[in-house]
């Protein structure tokens, strides 16, 4: 099979977005629209990816710098044909070239793969719409062969009745495409160079024109406004919800879940309303996620229960843990099996050992906590001196009394007990009670100040 080039047209200003941000950088399902298309290009194993950008300066190439792509500016913007012309110097003739669009973010891999196997010549992705307003119409002869594409503004009333429309996505031998583009003209109502005019050229040369249709019409929905963006967002979220339901996941309400990345689930997973999953999230068997929880780039092992309003970011959670409500696991946190992190507890860059508990109102940062440790309410690891961060070590079976401050670097020994209300600045030995309190006194006869009138 011939090598594949993919040209992504991403130069549109997006006037109706009413934003200074280039249209293709507006996010759908958690990432910029053009990034979805770049990911499909990678999935297609394209030898060369060329992104044609325009408005917004270098915002698009800067935002997508992680991709091995050639970024080419289109200035001025003189239509889709002119846009593809900008990419041609970067493409080799002995290849196929596919044209995709940065504002058509949900094109699926299967549809593109079927285009590659549709036949030699020019391949068009078309779709039948009950209301084709705004789209170029696919014109066929009596034998059903494609003869041309006519843009709506140039179409007669009779042609406008055609429901099969052009999506703009096409595949062609690069050498042929180069020749067709060189012969484009702008003799139309818009004064632009239409990419669609190459179809008539192909027919005139006797080049076969094949058509493929996507499995879902939403795959080719383009975005020109915030209203269209939000409609496609909800469409995609319902697709994701249906995928999860088909796999056996229990969703309290399929209309109230947001997957902004990839979510993989084991058996008997339950997800309550309003949950958001970002990046790569893995939920093992029997995990329950409470309402309005946000999980980003995390792995949750089997049997763990996450209570409502918890936030888990770039962390790993073991089996049968209990988290929340209102718990926060910041990046670098690792909970071993059977750990408990309760309400208003924040964990950052810390390891919590098997069976250890921090159930109330605590901050554990830059710490290594052993197994079966109990951390009382109001405990804080003081890990930052204003310039540098230091680590706290709490060994197995330690008991940390409520309202304790552990001033790092400090170590609490195995089986040690820290008395409530202590500020610990030195290592606490194994198996001993360590506390730091001022002597309690009562001042007889003291009067509370009274506010002066």
C-alpha positions in Angstrom: 0.0 0.0 0.0 1.3 3.5 -0.9 2.6 5.8 1.8 0.0 8.1 3.2 0.2 11.9 3.7 -2.5 13.7 5.7 -3.2 17.4 5.2 -5.2 19.0 8.0 -6.9 22.3 7.1 -6.9 24.5 10.2 -6.7 28.1 9.0 -10.2 29.2 9.7 -10.7 32.3 11.8 -13.9 31.1 13.4 -15.6 34.5 13.4 -18.7 33.1 15.0 -16.8 31.7 17.9 -16.3 35.3 19.1 -12.9 34.5 20.5 -9.3 35.6 20.1 -8.3 31.9 20.1 -8.0 30.1 16.8 -11.2 28.1 16.2 -9.4 24.7 16.0 -7.9 25.3 19.5 -11.3 25.3 21.2 -11.7 22.1 23.2 -14.1 19.3 22.7 -14.0 16.3 25.1 -11.1 17.8 27.0 -8.7 18.6 24.1 -8.4 21.1 21.2 -10.4 20.1 18.1 -7.3 19.9 15.9 -5.7 17.5 18.4 -8.4 15.0 17.8 -7.7 15.1 14.1 -3.9 14.9 14.7 -4.5 11.8 16.8 -6.5 10.2 14.0 -3.6 11.0 11.6 -1.2 9.2 14.0 -3.6 6.3 14.1 -3.5 6.1 10.3 0.3 5.8 10.5 0.7 8.8 8.2 4.2 9.2 6.9 3.8 12.9 6.6 1.3 15.1 8.5 0.9 18.7 7.3 -1.2 21.3 9.2 -2.2 24.4 7.3 -2.9 27.2 9.7 -3.7 30.9 9.4 -5.3 33.0 12.1 -3.9 33.4 15.5 -0.2 33.8 14.6 1.8 30.7 15.7 -0.8 29.6 18.3 -1.7 26.4 16.5 1.9 25.1 15.9 2.9 26.1 19.4 -0.1 24.3 21.0 0.5 21.2 18.9 4.3 21.2 19.0 4.4 17.6 20.5 3.3 16.2 17.1 5.8 15.4 14.4 4.0 17.5 11.8 4.8 20.2 9.2 3.0 23.4 10.0 2.4 25.7 6.9 0.7 29.1 7.1 -2.0 30.0 4.6 -2.0 33.8 4.1 -4.3 35.1 2.8 -7.1 32.5 3.1 -8.4 32.0 -0.5 -10.4 28.8 0.0 -9.9 25.1 0.6 -8.2 24.5 -2.7 -5.7 27.3 -2.0 -5.2 25.8 1.5 -4.2 22.4 0.2 -1.9 24.0 -2.4 0.2 25.4 0.5 0.9 21.8 1.7 1.8 20.3 -1.7 5.5 21.4 -1.7 5.9 19.2 1.4 4.3 16.0 -0.1 6.0 13.3 -2.2 4.3 12.3 -5.5 4.7 8.6 -4.9 2.1 8.6 -2.1 -1.6 9.1 -1.3 -2.8 12.3 0.3 -5.8 12.6 2.6 -7.4 15.9 3.4 -9.0 16.3 6.9 -10.3 19.4 8.8 -9.2 20.8 12.1 -12.8 21.8 12.9 -14.3 18.3 12.2 -12.9 16.7 15.3 -14.8 13.4 15.7 -14.0 11.6 12.4 -13.4 8.0 13.4 -10.6 5.7 12.4 -12.9 3.1 10.8 -14.2 5.6 8.3 -10.8 6.7 7.2 -9.5 3.1 6.9 -12.5 2.3 4.7 -11.5 5.2 2.4 -8.1 3.7 2.0 -9.6 0.4 0.7 -12.4 1.9 -1.4 -10.5 1.7 -4.7 -7.9 3.4 -6.8 -8.5 7.0 -7.9 -10.3 9.8 -6.0 -12.2 8.8 -2.8 -14.8 11.1 -1.3 -16.4 10.8 2.1 -20.0 11.7 1.7 -23.1 11.7 3.9 -26.9 11.8 3.4 -28.6 14.5 5.4 -32.4 15.1 5.6 -31.5 18.9 5.7 -28.4 19.4 3.5 -28.5 23.2 3.7 -25.0 24.7 3.6 -23.3 21.7 2.1 -21.9 21.1 -1.4 -24.1 18.5 -3.2 -22.8 15.3 -4.8 -24.0 15.2 -8.4 -24.2 11.8 -10.1 -25.1 10.7 -13.6 -27.8 8.2 -14.6 -25.5 5.3 -13.8 -24.9 6.6 -10.3 -21.3 7.7 -11.0 -20.1 10.9 -9.4 -19.7 13.7 -11.9 -19.1 16.8 -9.7 -19.7 18.6 -6.4 -21.7 21.8 -6.6 -21.4 24.3 -3.7 -24.8 25.4 -2.4 -24.3 29.0 -3.3 -23.7 28.0 -6.9 -26.4 25.3 -7.1 -29.7 25.5 -8.9 -32.9 24.9 -7.0 -33.0 21.4 -8.5 -29.5 20.6 -7.3 -30.3 21.8 -3.9 -32.8 19.0 -3.5 -30.0 16.5 -3.5 -29.5 15.1 0.0 -26.1 13.4 -0.5 -23.5 16.0 0.4 -19.7 16.5 0.5 -17.9 16.3 3.8 -14.7 17.8 2.4 -12.7 14.7 3.4 -11.0 13.1 0.5 -8.2 10.8 -0.6 -6.3 10.9 -3.8 -2.9 10.0 -5.4 -0.6 12.9 -4.6 0.6 13.3 -8.1 -2.9 13.6 -9.5 -3.9 15.9 -6.7 -1.0 18.2 -7.5 -2.1 18.5 -11.1 -5.7 19.2 -10.3 -4.9 21.9 -7.8 -2.7 23.7 -10.3 -5.7 24.0 -12.6 -8.1 25.5 -10.1 -9.7 28.8 -10.7 -11.8 31.2 -8.6 -14.7 31.8 -11.0 -17.5 31.4 -8.5 -19.7 33.5 -6.2 -17.1 33.5 -3.4 -14.1 34.2 -5.5 -12.3 31.3 -3.8 -10.4 28.3 -5.0 -12.7 25.3 -4.2 -11.1 22.0 -3.5 -14.3 20.4 -4.7 -13.7 21.5 -8.2 -11.1 18.7 -8.5 -13.9 16.1 -8.8 -15.0 17.4 -12.2 -11.3 17.3 -13.3 -11.0 13.7 -12.2 -14.1 12.7 -14.1 -12.9 14.5 -17.2 -9.6 12.6 -17.1 -11.4 9.3 -16.6 -10.2 8.9 -13.0 -12.5 6.7 -11.0 -14.4 8.6 -8.2 -15.4 6.4 -5.3 -17.5 7.4 -2.3 -17.6 6.1 1.3 -20.0 7.1 4.1 -19.2 7.2 7.8 -21.1 5.0 10.2 -22.4 8.1 12.1 -23.2 11.5 10.8 -21.7 13.2 13.8 -18.3 12.1 12.7 -18.4 14.8 10.0 -20.1 17.6 11.9 -18.0 20.7 11.6 -17.8 23.4 14.3 -18.3 27.1 13.5 -19.9 28.4 16.7 -20.0 27.8 20.4 -23.5 26.5 20.0 -22.4 23.9 17.5 -19.5 23.0 19.8 -21.7 22.3 22.8 -24.1 20.2 20.7 -21.3 18.1 19.5 -19.8 17.8 23.0 -23.0 16.4 24.3 -23.4 14.1 21.3 -19.9 12.7 22.0 -20.6 12.3 25.7 -23.7 10.3 24.9 -21.6 8.1 22.6 -19.1 7.5 25.4 -21.9 6.8 27.9 -23.5 4.3 25.6 -20.1 2.6 25.2 -19.7 2.3 29.0 -23.3 1.0 29.4 -22.7 -1.6 26.7 -19.6 -2.8 28.6 -21.7 -3.2 31.8 -20.9 0.0 33.7 -23.7 1.3 35.8 -24.3 5.0 35.1 -26.8 6.8 37.4 -27.6 9.2 34.5 -25.9 8.8 31.0 -26.6 12.5 30.3 -24.5 13.6 33.3 -21.1 12.2 32.7 -18.1 13.8 31.0 -15.2 11.7 29.6 -12.4 14.0 28.5 -9.9 11.5 27.5 -10.0 7.7 27.9 -11.9 5.8 30.6 -11.6 2.1 30.9 -13.7 0.1 33.4 -13.8 -3.4 34.8 -16.9 -5.3 35.8 -19.6 -3.9 38.1 -18.3 -0.4 38.2 -20.8 2.2 39.3 -20.6 5.9 38.5 -22.9 8.5 40.0 -24.0 11.8 38.4 -21.8 14.7 37.4 -18.5 12.9 37.4 -15.6 14.1 35.1 -12.9 11.8 33.8 -9.8 13.5 32.3 -6.8 12.1 30.6 -6.3 8.4 31.0 -8.4 6.9 33.8 -8.6 3.2 34.8 -11.3 1.9 37.1 -11.0 -1.8 38.1 -13.8 -4.2 39.1 -16.3 -3.1 41.7 -15.1 0.5 41.9 -17.8 3.0 42.9 -17.4 6.7 42.1 -19.6 9.1 44.0 -21.4 12.2 42.6 -19.4 15.1 41.2 -16.1 13.5 41.5 -13.2 14.5 39.2 -10.6 11.9 38.3 -7.6 12.8 36.1 -4.8 10.5 34.9 -5.4 7.9 37.7 -5.6 4.2 38.3 -8.1 3.0 40.8 -7.8 -0.7 41.9 -10.7 -3.0 42.6 -13.3 -2.5 45.3 -12.3 1.1 46.1 -15.1 3.4 47.1 -14.9 7.1 46.2 -17.4 9.3 48.0 -18.9 12.4 46.4 -17.0 15.6 45.5 -13.5 14.0 45.6 -10.7 15.1 43.3 -8.0 12.6 42.3 -5.2 13.8 40.0 -2.2 11.9 38.6 -2.4 9.3 41.4 -2.6 5.6 42.0 -5.1 4.1 44.4 -4.9 0.5 45.6 -7.7 -2.0 46.3 -10.5 -1.6 48.8 -9.6 2.0 49.7 -12.1 4.5 50.9 -11.8 8.1 49.7 -13.8 11.2 50.5 -16.2 12.8 50.6 -14.4 16.1 49.7 -11.0 14.4 49.6 -8.2 15.6 47.3 -5.3 13.5 45.9 -2.8 15.7 44.2 -0.2 14.5 41.7 2.2 11.9 42.9 0.0 10.4 45.5 -0.1 6.6 46.0 -2.5 4.8 48.3 -1.9 1.2 49.1 -4.7 -1.3 49.7 -7.3 -0.6 52.4 -6.1 3.0 52.9 -8.7 5.6 54.1 -8.6 9.2 53.1 -11.5 11.0 54.5 -13.4 14.3 54.3 -11.3 17.5 53.6 -8.0 15.6 53.6 -5.4 16.6 51.0 -2.6 14.2 49.9 0.2 15.5 47.8 3.3 13.6 46.4 2.9 11.1 49.3 2.7 7.3 49.8 0.1 6.1 52.2 0.7 2.5 53.3 -1.7 -0.4 53.5 -4.5 0.0 56.0 -3.4 3.5 57.0 -6.1 6.2 57.7 -6.3 9.9 57.5 -10.0 10.5 58.0 -10.5 14.1 58.8 -9.2 17.6 57.9 -5.5 16.9 57.3 -2.8 17.8 54.9 -0.2 15.1 54.0 2.4 16.5 51.6 5.8 15.0 50.6 5.5 12.2 53.0 6.0 8.4 53.2 3.4 6.9 55.5 3.8 3.2 56.5 1.1 0.6 57.1 -1.6 0.7 59.8 -0.8 4.3 60.6 -3.6 6.4 62.2 -3.4 10.2 61.4 -5.7 12.2 63.6 -7.9 15.1 62.6 -6.2 18.4 61.8 -2.7 16.9 61.3 -0.4 18.8 59.0 3.0 17.9 57.5 4.9 21.2 57.3 6.9 20.3 54.2 7.8 23.8 52.9 10.0 26.4 54.6 9.3 29.1 52.0 12.1 28.1 49.7 12.6 24.3 49.8 10.4 21.2 50.4 11.3 18.4 52.8 10.0 14.9 53.5 8.2 13.4 56.4 8.6 9.7 57.3 5.9 8.0 59.4 6.7 4.4 60.0 4.4 1.4 60.5 1.8 1.3 63.3 2.4 4.9 64.3 -0.4 6.9 65.9 -0.5 10.7 65.2 -2.8 12.5 67.6 -5.2 15.2 66.4 -4.0 18.8 65.6 -0.4 17.7 65.2 2.2 19.6 63.1 5.1 17.5 61.8 7.8 19.9 60.7 9.9 18.2 58.0 12.4 16.8 57.6 11.3 14.6 60.4 10.8 10.9 61.1 8.1 9.3 63.4 9.4 5.8 64.4 7.6 2.5 64.2 4.8 2.1 66.7 5.4 5.7 68.0 2.6 7.8 69.4 2.4 11.5 69.0 0.2 13.3 71.6 -2.6 15.5 70.3 -1.7 19.2 69.8 2.0 18.6 69.4 4.5 20.4 67.1 7.1 17.8 66.3 10.5 19.2 65.0 12.7 16.3 66.0 12.6 12.6 65.2 10.2 10.6 67.4 11.6 7.3 68.6 10.1 3.9 67.9 7.3 2.7 70.3 7.4 5.8 72.6 5.0 8.6 73.3 6.2 12.0 72.1 4.4 15.2 72.7 5.1 18.9 72.7 2.7 21.1 74.7 2.9 24.3 76.7 1.7 23.9 80.3 -2.0 24.6 80.8 -2.7 27.4 83.2 -5.8 29.3 84.4 -5.6 33.0 85.1 -8.0 33.8 87.9 -9.9 37.0 87.7 -9.2 37.7 84.0 -11.9 39.7 82.3 -12.7 39.4 78.6 -12.5 42.8 76.9 -15.8 44.5 76.2 -16.4 46.4 73.0 -16.5 50.1 73.6 -19.8 51.8 72.5 
